[in-house]
Amino acid sequence: MPESEYETTAQKKPLGIRFLEWLKKGTLSYKTYQVIVLIVTFLAYAAYHAARKTTSIVKSALDPASSKLGSTAKLWEINYVSQPTERTLGDGWAPFDGANGTGLLGEVDLAFLAVYAMGMYFSGHLGDRMNLRIFLTIGMVGTGVFTSLFGAGYWADIHNFYYFLAVQMLAGLFQSTGWPSVVAVVGNWCGKKKRGLIMGIWNAHTSIGNISGSLIAAAMLSYGWGWSFVVPGFVIAFVGLLVFLFLPVNPSSVGADRVEEDESSSPKKSNGEEVGLTEPLLSSSFKGKQEAVGFIEAWKIPGVAPFALCLFFSKLVAYTFLYWLPFYISHTGNQ
């Protein structure tokens, strides 16, 4: 690489990467970059899910179902920090503590998921045309801001349903930036070799995020339900800062060369002679800004339609449990 081109590439590197190279007094290896990418994207999407999980934990505090169970009914609330405590129902948060509280919470979830689903389509298009590091940072900070604003209603004494609806819709819009971005970045750095193993381990971020989000929200609930939103909001904003500082989007953005051979592109022999040479799966010539695929063209790709249908039904079950199972158990399982 010419010296001028090397200097230009070095200037484009994230600040955190430049700091690590300054400590090492040399450039990082390709595998080091891969490890950084996997760790940063893992933390990023775990933070997305942690912020997303908050609503399901706080539902029982917003709507204690006083109109359904009676003012003298008791709700046993699990506290992850201390022993279980007993709380009298009827001290919910308007407008969710009324007769239609459960319906209003359902409308908030519906609005969030509808905007999230539509936003995924547009986020994919924007991600193909923007620097994914900047795009992901904006999405995470925006998610943190609007998640925190939902919790800010606790201290601001806000009881307007449309405030919570609007804030949750905007949170869903920024949440939609996560999945297309992290998948694209990981795809830029990981080829077909050991892809199943890498993606299998990496995809645990969903469960880790849900678990950590539940623990944080439940622990903060005893201090006021607002903290259950604000703390995960600050967490995802902080991880967004890490993304901005340390995430290299693709090998060409940091001048990295891939020398590892891909299993599917190894030289094959014909009549005792090798045919073709193994090309690096991703090298410094990788442009990263390939032509974006249109919506119709994407559906024509073999395997996309059946995979989309499988994912639809699996997400249907997953999000039903994610958003409503804790609320359902808290209202029916008093033992």
C-alpha positions, -999 to 999 in steps of 0.1 A, spaced: 0 0 0 15 34 -9 24 56 20 -1 83 12 -29 58 9 -18 42 42 -19 76 59 -54 82 45 -66 48 58 -51 55 92 -70 87 95 -103 69 88 -97 44 115 -119 47 146 -102 66 174 -102 36 197 -85 14 171 -58 41 167 -53 42 204 -49 4 206 -24 6 177 -5 34 196 -3 11 226 9 -18 205 32 5 185 21 -12 153 -9 -23 133 -33 -49 146 -36 -83 130 -67 -94 110 -78 -119 138 -75 -91 164 -98 -70 143 -122 -99 140 -123 -104 178 -129 -67 183 -158 -67 158 -174 -98 174 -171 -84 209 -183 -49 201 -213 -61 179 -222 -86 206 -223 -59 233 -242 -36 209 -271 -60 202 -272 -73 237 -277 -37 248 -305 -33 222 -323 -63 237 -317 -52 273 -334 -18 265 -362 -37 247 -369 -60 276 -376 -32 301 -413 -27 291 -423 -63 299 -409 -60 334 -424 -26 342 -459 -35 329 -470 -50 363 -460 -17 380 -478 5 355 -510 -17 355 -514 -36 388 -548 -47 376 -567 -32 406 -599 -31 386 -596 -69 379 -584 -83 412 -599 -58 437 -582 -32 459 -574 -56 486 -556 -81 463 -519 -87 467 -492 -89 441 -460 -108 450 -432 -90 433 -398 -107 428 -369 -84 439 -335 -97 426 -316 -77 452 -335 -86 484 -362 -109 496 -396 -109 479 -418 -80 490 -455 -76 492 -472 -47 474 -508 -36 475 -524 -33 441 -541 -1 430 -509 20 431 -502 19 394 -495 47 370 -522 66 351 -534 61 324 -524 24 327 -540 18 360 -576 21 348 -600 -4 335 -585 -4 301 -549 -4 313 -539 -37 298 -554 -26 264 -533 6 265 -502 -13 272 -510 -36 243 -514 -5 221 -480 8 232 -464 -26 223 -482 -27 190 -470 7 180 -435 -1 190 -433 -33 171 -451 -18 140 -426 10 138 -398 -14 145 -409 -37 117 -412 -9 91 -380 7 103 -361 -25 96 -368 -21 59 -356 15 57 -327 9 81 -314 -18 57 -315 6 28 -298 34 48 -272 10 62 -262 1 26 -255 37 19 -240 50 51 -210 44 73 -224 16 95 -203 27 125 -220 61 124 -254 47 116 -252 22 145 -240 48 169 -269 71 160 -293 43 164 -280 33 198 -278 68 212 -313 75 199 -326 43 215 -310 53 248 -326 88 246 -361 77 240 -360 47 263 -349 72 290 -376 97 281 -402 70 287 -389 66 322 -386 104 326 -424 104 328 -421 90 363 -403 121 377 -421 146 354 -454 132 366 -466 127 330 -499 108 326 -507 115 290 -510 82 271 -499 98 238 -466 109 253 -457 73 261 -471 61 228 -450 86 208 -418 80 228 -421 43 224 -427 46 186 -396 67 183 -377 42 204 -389 14 180 -377 35 150 -341 38 165 -342 1 176 -347 -9 140 -311 2 132 -295 -26 152 -300 -59 135 -293 -49 99 -262 -31 110 -245 -57 132 -252 -85 108 -237 -65 79 -206 -57 99 -201 -93 111 -206 -105 75 -179 -81 63 -154 -97 86 -163 -134 88 -163 -156 58 -177 -191 52 -150 -208 72 -164 -216 107 -193 -193 100 -218 -216 118 -197 -218 150 -190 -181 150 -226 -171 144 -239 -196 169 -218 -182 197 -222 -146 186 -260 -149 184 -262 -155 221 -263 -117 225 -301 -120 222 -305 -142 253 -278 -123 272 -295 -90 265 -329 -103 276 -315 -117 308 -295 -87 317 -324 -64 308 -347 -83 330 -323 -82 359 -315 -45 356 -352 -35 352 -363 -57 381 -335 -45 404 -343 -8 396 -381 -13 400 -378 -10 438 -364 26 434 -392 37 410 -402 23 376 -385 53 359 -351 39 368 -360 7 350 -360 26 317 -333 52 324 -305 28 334 -308 5 303 -311 38 283 -278 50 296 -263 15 291 -271 14 254 -260 49 249 -226 41 265 -222 10 243 -230 32 213 -200 53 223 -179 21 223 -192 13 188 -182 47 176 -147 44 191 -138 8 183 -159 -7 155 -141 -11 121 -169 -16 96 -149 -37 71 -113 -47 64 -107 -19 38 -117 8 64 -86 -2 84 -63 -14 56 -65 -50 68 -56 -79 45 -71 -114 49 -47 -142 43 -68 -171 57 -80 -194 30 -117 -202 28 -127 -238 28 -150 -235 -1 -125 -216 -23 -94 -239 -18 -76 -250 -49 -91 -280 -66 -72 -304 -88 -81 -316 -123 -60 -343 -139 -34 -338 -112 -31 -300 -117 -44 -272 -96 -71 -251 -113 -73 -215 -100 -58 -199 -70 -74 -193 -37 -84 -156 -34 -86 -140 0 -122 -140 11 -120 -104 22 -89 -83 15 -78 -47 13 -95 -45 -21 -129 -51 -5 -149 -20 -12 -176 -24 15 -200 -2 -5 -214 -27 -29 -245 -20 -49 -276 -22 -27 -301 -50 -35 -337 -39 -41 -367 -53 -23 -380 -74 -51 -345 -86 -60 -339 -96 -24 -370 -118 -24 -358 -135 -56 -326 -147 -38 -329 -185 -32 -337 -192 4 -348 -157 14 -386 -164 13 -386 -196 34 -361 -182 58 -383 -151 62 -414 -172 69 -395 -193 95 -382 -162 112 -417 -147 112 -432 -175 132 -403 -179 155 -403 -142 163 -441 -143 168 -436 -168 197 -405 -151 210 -420 -116 212 -452 -129 228 -431 -144 256 -408 -113 257 -435 -87 262 -463 -105 279 -452 -135 298 -438 -116 329 -470 -95 330 -492 -126 327 -473 -145 354 -474 -116 378 -512 -114 375 -520 -151 377 -492 -168 396 -495 -157 432 -478 -187 446 
